[in-house]
Amino acid sequence: MQTPVARARTLPDSQSLAFLIVTFVSGLAGALQTPTLSLFLSTEVHARPFMVGLFFTVNALAGILVSQLLARYSDRQGDRKTLILVCCLVGAVASLLFAWNRSYFILLLLGVLLSAFGTTATPQIFALAREHTDKSGRNSVMFTSVMRTQISLAWVIGPPLAFMLALGYGFRNMYLCAAMAFVVSAVVVSYMLPSMRKTQIVTTAPLQAPRRNRRDTLMLFTGCTLMWACNGLYLIAMPLYVVGTLHLPEKLAGMLMGMAAGLEIPVMLVAVFYARRIGKRPMMRISAIAGLLFYGSTLCFTSELPLLAIQLLNAIFIGIMAGIGMIYFQDLMPGQAGAATTLFTNSTRMGWIIGGSLAGVVAEIWGYSAVFWFAVGMMVLAVGCVWRLKEVQPAAIAG
């Protein structure tokens, strides 16, 4: 039987609702801009394919640099809520710049930098949520996973809405909608998110992860980077593979993306319950194996129904990694929620850099089918990294 305190901790409150709203709305801002960025650069800015690829690479590198610097700052001093507020406002400014400017080099030098602040809001929101749940005695794994489902939900809604706005009403209106999403996020952050100011911790030794945890953190980062790289390869190559190689309908590519994103939501929620029973390491192993089976199956099936069916494997792969992977990093790096969450986010960015670089080269030389063979090979390496992880117990929380 639940005690009154335990029961109270399971009930929703305004701050928990605020975390979910900000996660969804800020995620929607990103889901509006990312899927259409290459089309925007090609049609509006008139950038050559090489310049489009360069833009994505610089964008990812800037995101890694800015997010790591802000993560170190947020973990050492200052109020994380204020940092999130600033990031949302800067993200709105970046969206306005993309709405009104069509100079490639201004967007590359200034737009990318401002956008990096906007994208950094998300890992900082998750870091603040972890600190809040630890302080209040809530289940951080469950709450973080529920928050992560808001990102998936944003990506179910965002891409179709982005293409509808961009193609039907123009890119300017699409970016204005993204700016509005950032502004709404900033308002919710300002008035509803908790303020978790840093307190000085007295300890006889420096606060740092044990050496074994540092080794496991590196293995987890390598494994997640490889898995996100495979996901990047798939998202870049899949539409062209479906249409150009398999000669299937163009709408199938959108159906595959939408189905996978929709299935990720229940997968994340189910993964939380099993992670509490069998641990995070077995769940990450399941994720890696599902990814290996998914990319192998993509090479085996060439018709619509099987390709739609194996999206369940894709959802298991991404859903577990996205939901449990972030918590695993936080458990491996106690007292460094911002750095841990940002490290997980940067594994995504590094994966996109690797995936984006490989996809074009491999497809140019051997064709789009070969891209999935590379994905299978990288997943084998990722399975090896994940298999060598040690189970880690989260630090005790105040209750």
Secondary structure, DSSP 8 states (H G I E B T S, - for coil): ---HHHHHHHS--HHHHHHHHHHHHHHHHHHHHTTTHHHHHHHTS---HHHHHHHHHHHHHHHHHHHHHHHHHHHHSS-HHHHHHHHHHHHHHHHHHHHH---HHHIIIIIHHHHHHHHHHHHHHHHHHHHHHHHHT--HHHHHHHHHHHHHHHHHHHHHHHHHHHHHH-HHHHHHHHHHHHHHHHHHHHHHS----------SS-----HHHHHHHHHHHHHHHHHHHHHHHHHHHHHHIIIIIS---THHHHHHHHHHHHHHHHHHHHHHHHHHHH-HHHHHHHHHHHHHHHHHHHHH--SHHHHHHTHHHHHHHHHHHHHHHHHHHHHHSTT-HHHHHHHHHHHHHHHHHHHHHHHHHHHHHH-HHHHHHHHHHHHHHHHHHHHT-----------
